[in-house]
Amino acid sequence: MNLPHGLDLDRPGAAAHDEAYAHILAALRLGRFRAGERLIPETIATEIGTSRMPVREALRRLAAEGLVTLRANRGATVNELNLQDMCEVFEMRAVLEGLAVRLAVPRMGPADLRRLAQRLDVMEDRADPATDWTTAHRAFHEALCAHSASPRLMRQIASLHAVIEPHMRVWDAMPDRHVGTREHHEKLLDVLRRADPPTCEIAMRQHVLDTVPDLVRHMNAAPLP
């Protein structure tokens, strides 16, 4: 399971509700739970071998993050991301990840940039059937933004990625998408090598927003499966 940024279940005393939260969040990111689907605490608790209470606590946390909705007598349902919501999330991502990069650049050296380039190689290795592009893409962005050394900022960015990740999986599967992924990320790395924080912030904002037209085109054509 790919855990949310900053959540380490191997640490001593990790709470049961953290495990439940990580389990549900990973399922949401992978598209296992679809928009409008009801989440049954008893079923989820059985899957991870815990009681219902940690699952209920995890659902309350996910509701606070905008990923699910809790209603009296109906329980939790997965939130649907409409076109306006999706554009808002990407605009927020652009601003927050731009800020993260501005803070990160002074803390990065040639070795850090080489490691990011290596992550890009992994992400774009389409010949490897084990490669999950969307997960590798999130890892690339998280590794870059983590150099900002701003935990609160990273938590906000991670929550936004969780919201749009099912849509990113759809975008990756589009044969006619207009943005070439490798070229798109190599262009960002070229700007990062200049080590100019304001320029890198602008580049990161544009990098995030460049994906939006393709996603809008898809969402106008068909609902998320």
Backbone as numpy.savetxt, mean C-alpha at the origin, in Angstrom:
# Nx Ny Nz CAx CAy CAz Cx Cy Cz
2.75 -14.25 4.99 1.91 -13.05 4.99 2.78 -11.81 4.99
2.44 -10.79 4.16 3.16 -9.53 4.14 2.56 -8.60 5.17
3.33 -8.30 6.21 2.79 -7.52 7.31 2.85 -6.03 7.02
1.97 -5.25 7.65 2.02 -3.81 7.51 3.33 -3.27 8.02
3.74 -2.13 7.47 5.00 -1.50 7.88 4.99 -1.26 9.38
6.08 -1.67 10.02 6.25 -1.40 11.44 5.58 -2.37 12.36
4.94 -3.43 11.83 4.25 -4.39 12.68 5.04 -5.69 12.70
5.64 -6.00 13.83 6.51 -7.17 13.97 5.86 -8.14 14.93
5.33 -9.24 14.39 4.63 -10.20 15.23 5.59 -11.14 15.95
6.88 -11.05 15.64 7.85 -11.91 16.31 8.37 -11.27 17.60
8.02 -10.01 17.82 8.54 -9.37 19.02 7.84 -9.98 20.24
8.54 -10.06 21.37 7.92 -10.61 22.58 6.68 -9.81 22.96
5.62 -10.51 23.33 4.42 -9.85 23.82 3.53 -9.28 22.75
3.77 -9.66 21.49 2.90 -9.16 20.43 1.46 -9.54 20.75
0.55 -8.57 20.67 -0.83 -8.78 21.07 -1.60 -9.57 20.03
-2.60 -10.31 20.49 -3.42 -11.11 19.58 -4.15 -10.23 18.59
-4.56 -9.02 19.01 -5.29 -8.17 18.07 -4.36 -7.63 16.98
-3.03 -7.53 17.27 -2.08 -7.16 16.22 -2.02 -8.24 15.15
-2.03 -9.49 15.59 -2.00 -10.60 14.64 -3.28 -10.61 13.80
-4.41 -10.39 14.45 -5.68 -10.36 13.72 -5.70 -9.20 12.73
-5.20 -8.06 13.16 -5.14 -6.88 12.30 -4.28 -7.16 11.07
-3.09 -7.75 11.29 -2.19 -8.04 10.17 -2.82 -9.03 9.20
-3.51 -10.02 9.74 -4.16 -11.05 8.91 -5.24 -10.43 8.02
-6.10 -9.62 8.61 -7.19 -9.03 7.84 -6.65 -8.01 6.84
-5.68 -7.20 7.27 -5.11 -6.20 6.37 -4.45 -6.84 5.16
-3.70 -7.92 5.39 -3.07 -8.62 4.27 -4.13 -9.17 3.31
-5.22 -9.70 3.85 -6.30 -10.22 3.00 -6.95 -9.11 2.19
-7.13 -7.95 2.79 -7.69 -6.82 2.07 -6.77 -6.38 0.95
-5.47 -6.30 1.24 -4.51 -5.87 0.23 -4.45 -6.84 -0.95
-4.57 -8.12 -0.65 -4.48 -9.14 -1.70 -5.79 -9.29 -2.47
-6.83 -8.57 -2.04 -8.12 -8.66 -2.72 -8.94 -9.87 -2.35
-8.56 -10.55 -1.26 -9.33 -11.73 -0.84 -10.72 -11.32 -0.35
-10.79 -10.21 0.36 -12.08 -9.65 0.77 -12.44 -8.54 -0.20
-13.61 -8.62 -0.77 -14.01 -7.67 -1.81 -14.89 -6.56 -1.23
-15.01 -5.48 -1.99 -15.83 -4.35 -1.58 -17.26 -4.80 -1.29
-17.78 -4.38 -0.16 -19.13 -4.71 0.24 -19.27 -6.03 0.97
-18.20 -6.82 1.00 -18.27 -8.13 1.66 -18.32 -7.97 3.18
-19.14 -8.80 3.80 -19.23 -8.79 5.26 -18.13 -9.65 5.85
-17.45 -9.14 6.86 -16.38 -9.85 7.53 -16.93 -10.50 8.80
-16.83 -11.80 8.88 -17.40 -12.55 10.00 -16.31 -12.81 11.04
-16.39 -12.17 12.21 -15.33 -12.35 13.23 -15.09 -13.81 13.59
-16.16 -14.59 13.70 -16.00 -16.00 14.07 -15.17 -16.77 13.04
-15.43 -16.50 11.76 -14.69 -17.18 10.70 -13.22 -16.79 10.70
-12.97 -15.49 10.84 -11.59 -15.00 10.85 -10.85 -15.52 12.07
-11.52 -15.54 13.21 -10.90 -16.04 14.44 -10.49 -17.50 14.28
-11.34 -18.29 13.64 -11.02 -19.70 13.41 -9.80 -19.84 12.50
-9.71 -18.99 11.49 -8.60 -19.06 10.54 -7.25 -18.83 11.22
-7.21 -17.91 12.18 -5.92 -17.57 12.79 -5.77 -18.17 14.18
-6.77 -18.93 14.62 -6.66 -19.63 15.89 -6.69 -18.73 17.10
-7.64 -17.81 17.11 -7.78 -16.91 18.25 -9.25 -16.79 18.60
-9.55 -16.00 19.63 -10.94 -15.76 19.99 -11.51 -14.62 19.15
-12.80 -14.35 19.30 -13.43 -13.30 18.52 -13.01 -11.90 18.96
-12.67 -11.73 20.25 -12.39 -10.39 20.76 -11.22 -9.71 20.04
-10.07 -10.38 19.84 -8.99 -9.71 19.09 -9.40 -9.33 17.67
-10.23 -10.17 17.05 -10.70 -9.86 15.70 -11.59 -8.63 15.72
-12.46 -8.54 16.70 -13.33 -7.36 16.81 -12.50 -6.09 17.05
-11.46 -6.21 17.87 -10.58 -5.05 18.10 -9.87 -4.65 16.81
-9.43 -5.66 16.04 -8.76 -5.39 14.78 -9.71 -4.71 13.79
-10.96 -5.13 13.76 -11.94 -4.53 12.86 -12.23 -3.09 13.24
-12.24 -2.80 14.54 -12.43 -1.41 14.97 -11.26 -0.55 14.50
-10.07 -1.10 14.59 -8.88 -0.37 14.12 -8.94 -0.13 12.61
-9.34 -1.14 11.86 -9.46 -0.99 10.41 -10.56 -0.01 10.03
-11.61 0.03 10.84 -12.68 1.01 10.59 -12.16 2.42 10.80
-11.34 2.61 11.84 -10.77 3.93 12.10 -9.85 4.37 10.96
-9.26 3.41 10.26 -8.36 3.70 9.14 -9.12 3.80 7.82
-10.43 3.60 7.85 -11.25 3.78 6.66 -11.30 2.60 5.72
-10.85 1.42 6.19 -10.84 0.25 5.33 -12.12 -0.57 5.42
-12.78 -0.54 6.56 -14.05 -1.24 6.74 -15.03 -0.30 7.42
-16.30 -0.68 7.37 -17.35 0.09 8.04 -18.05 -0.81 9.05
-18.22 -0.30 10.26 -18.93 -1.04 11.31 -20.33 -0.45 11.46
-21.33 -1.32 11.39 -22.71 -0.88 11.56 -23.40 -1.77 12.58
-24.25 -1.17 13.37 -25.00 -1.93 14.38 -25.84 -2.99 13.69
-25.79 -4.19 14.23 -26.58 -5.34 13.75 -26.14 -5.85 12.37
-25.12 -5.24 11.78 -24.64 -5.71 10.48 -23.17 -6.11 10.53
-22.48 -5.71 11.58 -21.07 -6.05 11.69 -20.21 -5.20 10.78
-19.11 -5.80 10.31 -18.13 -5.08 9.49 -18.27 -5.46 8.02
-18.21 -4.46 7.16 -18.18 -4.70 5.72 -17.00 -3.95 5.11
-16.47 -4.50 4.03 -15.32 -3.90 3.36 -15.78 -2.66 2.61
-15.07 -1.56 2.80 -15.44 -0.32 2.14 -15.16 -0.39 0.64
-16.06 0.22 -0.11 -15.88 0.32 -1.55 -15.20 1.63 -1.87
-14.23 1.59 -2.79 -13.50 2.80 -3.18 -14.06 3.28 -4.51
-14.81 4.38 -4.48 -15.33 4.90 -5.74 -14.28 5.80 -6.40
-14.62 6.33 -7.56 -13.66 7.10 -8.34 -13.15 8.32 -7.57
-14.06 9.04 -6.92 -13.66 10.23 -6.17 -12.75 9.85 -5.00
-13.10 8.77 -4.30 -12.28 8.32 -3.18 -10.87 7.94 -3.65
-10.81 7.21 -4.76 -9.53 6.75 -5.27 -8.64 7.94 -5.63
-9.19 8.93 -6.30 -8.41 10.12 -6.66 -7.92 10.85 -5.41
-8.78 10.92 -4.40 -8.39 11.58 -3.16 -7.22 10.85 -2.50
-7.29 9.51 -2.48 -6.22 8.73 -1.86 -4.90 8.95 -2.59
-4.94 8.97 -3.92 -3.70 9.18 -4.66 -3.16 10.60 -4.46
-4.03 11.57 -4.35 -3.57 12.93 -4.08 -2.92 13.03 -2.71
-3.50 12.33 -1.73 -2.90 12.30 -0.39 -1.56 11.57 -0.42
-1.52 10.44 -1.12 -0.26 9.71 -1.26 0.81 10.59 -1.88
0.45 11.32 -2.92 1.42 12.16 -3.61 2.04 13.18 -2.65
1.20 13.82 -1.85 1.70 14.83 -0.92 2.56 14.19 0.18
2.06 13.10 0.78 2.77 12.50 1.90 4.06 11.82 1.45
4.02 11.11 0.33 5.24 10.46 -0.14 6.24 11.49 -0.68
5.73 12.58 -1.23 6.64 13.65 -1.63 7.36 14.23 -0.41
6.62 14.45 0.67 7.23 14.93 1.91 8.24 13.92 2.43
7.87 12.64 2.42 8.78 11.60 2.91 10.08 11.60 2.12
9.99 11.74 0.81 11.19 11.74 -0.02 12.04 12.99 0.25
11.39 14.12 0.43 12.16 15.34 0.74 12.96 15.17 2.03
12.35 14.50 3.02 13.04 14.25 4.27 14.08 13.14 4.13
13.82 12.21 3.21 14.69 11.04 3.06 15.99 11.34 2.32
15.92 12.18 1.31 17.06 12.38 0.42 18.35 12.76 1.16
18.31 13.68 2.13 19.57 14.00 2.82 20.14 12.83 3.62
19.34 11.83 3.89 19.78 10.67 4.68 20.22 9.49 3.80
20.15 9.67 2.49 20.43 8.56 1.57 21.80 8.74 0.91
22.48 7.61 0.72 23.75 7.62 0.03 23.72 6.70 -1.17
24.84 6.57 -1.88 24.89 5.71 -3.07 24.47 4.27 -2.80
24.83 3.73 -1.63 24.46 2.34 -1.32 22.95 2.20 -1.20
22.28 3.20 -0.63 20.82 3.16 -0.51 20.16 3.18 -1.89
20.69 3.99 -2.78 20.14 4.07 -4.14 20.38 2.76 -4.90
21.51 2.13 -4.65 21.77 0.83 -5.30 20.76 -0.21 -4.81
20.46 -0.18 -3.51 19.49 -1.14 -2.97 18.10 -0.89 -3.56
17.75 0.37 -3.77 16.46 0.67 -4.40 16.44 0.16 -5.84
17.56 0.32 -6.54 17.64 -0.19 -7.91 17.49 -1.71 -7.93
18.06 -2.37 -6.93 17.92 -3.83 -6.84 16.47 -4.21 -6.58
15.77 -3.44 -5.76 14.34 -3.70 -5.54 13.56 -3.54 -6.83
13.96 -2.57 -7.63 13.29 -2.37 -8.92 13.51 -3.58 -9.83
14.72 -4.14 -9.81 14.99 -5.34 -10.61 14.08 -6.49 -10.20
13.90 -6.66 -8.89 13.02 -7.71 -8.38 11.58 -7.45 -8.80
11.16 -6.20 -8.65 9.78 -5.83 -8.95 9.44 -6.08 -10.42
10.38 -5.83 -11.31 10.10 -5.92 -12.73 10.57 -7.22 -13.36
10.90 -8.22 -12.53 11.30 -9.52 -13.06 10.04 -10.31 -13.41
9.51 -10.05 -14.59 8.26 -10.68 -15.00 8.45 -12.15 -15.36
9.70 -12.58 -15.54 9.95 -13.98 -15.87 9.82 -14.89 -14.66
9.85 -14.31 -13.46 9.75 -15.10 -12.23 8.28 -15.20 -11.82
7.68 -16.38 -11.90 6.26 -16.50 -11.55 5.97 -16.22 -10.09
7.01 -16.25 -9.25 6.81 -16.01 -7.82 6.73 -14.52 -7.50
7.06 -13.68 -8.48 7.06 -12.24 -8.23 5.64 -11.70 -8.13
5.33 -11.07 -7.03 4.06 -10.36 -6.86 4.37 -8.88 -7.05
4.07 -8.37 -8.25 4.48 -7.01 -8.58 3.93 -5.99 -7.58
2.68 -6.13 -7.20 2.05 -5.13 -6.34 2.72 -5.10 -4.96
3.00 -6.26 -4.41 3.69 -6.31 -3.12 5.10 -5.75 -3.24
5.81 -6.11 -4.33 7.17 -5.59 -4.53 7.15 -4.08 -4.75
6.11 -3.60 -5.42 5.98 -2.16 -5.65 5.79 -1.42 -4.33
4.93 -1.95 -3.47 4.74 -1.32 -2.15 6.04 -1.35 -1.36
6.77 -2.46 -1.43 8.04 -2.57 -0.70 9.05 -1.54 -1.20
9.07 -1.29 -2.49 9.96 -0.27 -3.06 9.64 1.10 -2.47
8.36 1.45 -2.48 7.95 2.76 -1.97 8.21 2.86 -0.46
7.93 1.80 0.28 8.16 1.83 1.71 9.64 1.94 2.03
10.49 1.22 1.29 11.92 1.29 1.53 12.46 2.69 1.27
11.96 3.34 0.22 12.38 4.70 -0.08 11.91 5.67 1.00
10.63 5.62 1.32 10.06 6.58 2.27 10.57 6.35 3.69
10.99 5.13 4.00 11.47 4.83 5.35 12.71 5.64 5.71
13.47 6.08 4.70 14.65 6.90 4.98 14.28 8.27 5.55
12.99 8.61 5.52 12.55 9.87 6.12 12.69 9.85 7.64
12.79 8.64 8.22 12.90 8.48 9.68 11.73 9.16 10.39
10.53 9.00 9.83 9.31 9.63 10.36 8.24 8.56 10.54
8.20 7.89 11.69 7.27 6.76 11.88 5.80 7.13 11.68
5.38 8.29 12.17 3.96 8.67 12.01 3.62 8.87 10.53
4.52 9.49 9.83 4.33 9.70 8.39 4.25 8.36 7.67
5.11 7.43 8.04 5.11 6.10 7.42 3.81 5.36 7.69
3.26 5.51 8.88 1.99 4.83 9.18 0.87 5.38 8.30
0.86 6.68 8.09 -0.17 7.27 7.23 -0.02 6.78 5.79
1.21 6.72 5.30 1.46 6.26 3.94 1.05 4.80 3.79
1.39 3.97 4.78 1.05 2.55 4.73 -0.45 2.35 4.69
-1.20 3.15 5.44 -2.66 2.99 5.45 -3.26 3.37 4.10
-2.68 4.34 3.42 -3.18 4.73 2.10 -2.86 3.64 1.07
-1.69 3.03 1.17 -1.36 1.92 0.27 -2.35 0.77 0.44
-2.72 0.50 1.68 -3.66 -0.59 1.92 -5.00 -0.34 1.24
-5.43 0.91 1.21 -6.72 1.26 0.61 -6.72 1.02 -0.90
-5.61 1.37 -1.56 -5.62 1.33 -3.03 -4.93 0.10 -3.61
-4.39 -0.77 -2.75 -3.64 -1.90 -3.29 -4.47 -2.82 -4.19
-5.74 -3.14 -3.86 -6.52 -3.95 -4.81 -6.62 -3.31 -6.18
-6.72 -1.97 -6.22 -6.78 -1.27 -7.50 -5.44 -1.32 -8.21
-4.34 -1.27 -7.46 -3.02 -1.37 -8.07 -2.83 -2.75 -8.72
-3.42 -3.78 -8.12 -3.34 -5.11 -8.72 -4.08 -5.13 -10.06
-5.22 -4.46 -10.11 -5.97 -4.37 -11.36 -5.15 -3.59 -12.39
-4.54 -2.49 -11.95 -3.74 -1.66 -12.85 -2.58 -2.45 -13.44
-1.91 -3.25 -12.61 -0.78 -4.04 -13.09 -1.21 -5.05 -14.14
-2.44 -5.53 -14.06 -2.93 -6.53 -15.02 -3.42 -5.92 -16.33
-3.49 -4.60 -16.40 -4.01 -3.96 -17.61 -2.99 -4.05 -18.74
-3.32 -4.70 -19.86 -2.35 -4.82 -20.96 -2.13 -3.50 -21.70
-3.06 -2.56 -21.56 -2.98 -1.31 -22.31 -2.75 -0.11 -21.41
-2.16 -0.34 -20.24 -1.89 0.81 -19.37 -0.90 1.73 -20.06
-0.99 3.01 -19.76 -0.22 4.01 -20.49 1.13 4.31 -19.84
1.29 3.94 -18.58 2.53 4.24 -17.86 3.37 2.97 -17.82
4.58 3.02 -18.39 5.49 1.88 -18.33 6.13 1.82 -16.95
5.97 0.71 -16.25 6.37 0.68 -14.84 7.87 0.82 -14.65
8.67 0.06 -15.37 10.12 0.14 -15.16 10.64 1.52 -15.53
10.25 2.00 -16.69 10.69 3.33 -17.13 10.26 4.39 -16.13
9.06 4.24 -15.61 8.49 5.18 -14.65 9.34 5.24 -13.38
9.74 4.09 -12.87 10.51 4.05 -11.63 11.98 4.41 -11.86
12.53 4.06 -13.02 13.91 4.45 -13.31 14.04 5.96 -13.44
13.01 6.59 -13.98 13.00 8.06 -14.07 13.04 8.66 -12.67
12.28 8.07 -11.73 12.29 8.55 -10.35 13.68 8.36 -9.73
14.31 7.20 -9.96 15.64 6.96 -9.41 16.65 7.96 -9.97
16.53 8.30 -11.23 17.44 9.29 -11.83 17.35 10.62 -11.11
16.14 11.03 -10.77 15.97 12.29 -10.04 16.53 12.17 -8.63
16.31 11.03 -7.98 16.82 10.85 -6.62 18.35 10.94 -6.58
19.01 10.53 -7.64 20.48 10.58 -7.68 21.00 12.02 -7.69
20.14 12.96 -8.03 20.56 14.37 -8.01 20.68 14.89 -6.58
20.01 14.21 -5.64 20.10 14.54 -4.21 19.67 15.97 -3.90
18.68 16.46 -4.65 18.12 17.79 -4.37 16.72 17.60 -3.80
16.54 17.80 -2.49 15.26 17.46 -1.85 14.03 18.08 -2.51
14.00 19.40 -2.81 12.78 19.96 -3.41 12.46 19.33 -4.78
13.48 19.11 -5.59 13.26 18.50 -6.90 12.75 17.07 -6.75
13.33 16.34 -5.80 12.90 14.96 -5.57 11.47 14.90 -5.05
11.07 15.86 -4.23 9.70 15.90 -3.73 8.72 16.07 -4.88
9.02 16.99 -5.79 8.16 17.23 -6.95 8.08 15.98 -7.82
9.22 15.33 -8.03 9.26 14.13 -8.86 8.44 13.01 -8.24
8.52 12.85 -6.93 7.76 11.80 -6.27 6.26 12.07 -6.37
5.87 13.30 -6.18 4.44 13.62 -6.31 3.93 13.27 -7.70
4.69 13.64 -8.73 4.26 13.36 -10.09 4.27 11.87 -10.36
5.25 11.17 -9.81 5.35 9.72 -9.97 4.08 9.03 -9.48
3.60 9.44 -8.32 2.39 8.84 -7.75 1.16 9.18 -8.60
1.06 10.43 -9.01 -0.13 10.88 -9.72 -0.19 10.35 -11.16
0.95 9.97 -11.72 0.95 9.48 -13.11 0.13 8.22 -13.30
-0.09 7.47 -12.22 -0.87 6.24 -12.31 -2.37 6.51 -12.42
-2.81 7.66 -11.97 -4.24 7.94 -11.82 -5.02 7.85 -13.13
-4.55 8.43 -14.24 -5.37 8.37 -15.46 -5.72 6.95 -15.89
-4.76 6.00 -15.78 -5.05 4.62 -16.15 -6.09 4.01 -15.23
-5.98 4.28 -13.93 -6.95 3.74 -12.98 -8.33 4.34 -13.20
-8.38 5.62 -13.49 -9.66 6.27 -13.79 -10.29 5.63 -15.02
-9.47 5.40 -16.04 -9.96 4.78 -17.27 -10.55 3.41 -16.99
-9.85 2.63 -16.15 -10.35 1.29 -15.83 -11.63 1.37 -15.01
-11.65 2.23 -14.00 -12.82 2.30 -13.11 -14.04 2.82 -13.85
-13.84 3.64 -14.88 -14.96 4.11 -15.69 -15.48 3.01 -16.61
-14.59 2.05 -16.92 -14.97 0.99 -17.85 -15.63 -0.18 -17.18
-15.20 -0.48 -15.93 -15.72 -1.68 -15.27 -15.49 -1.57 -13.78
-16.38 -2.18 -12.96 -16.18 -2.17 -11.52 -15.03 -3.08 -11.15
-14.43 -2.81 -9.97 -13.38 -3.68 -9.45 -13.95 -5.07 -9.21
-13.31 -6.12 -9.77 -13.86 -7.47 -9.60 -13.76 -7.93 -8.16
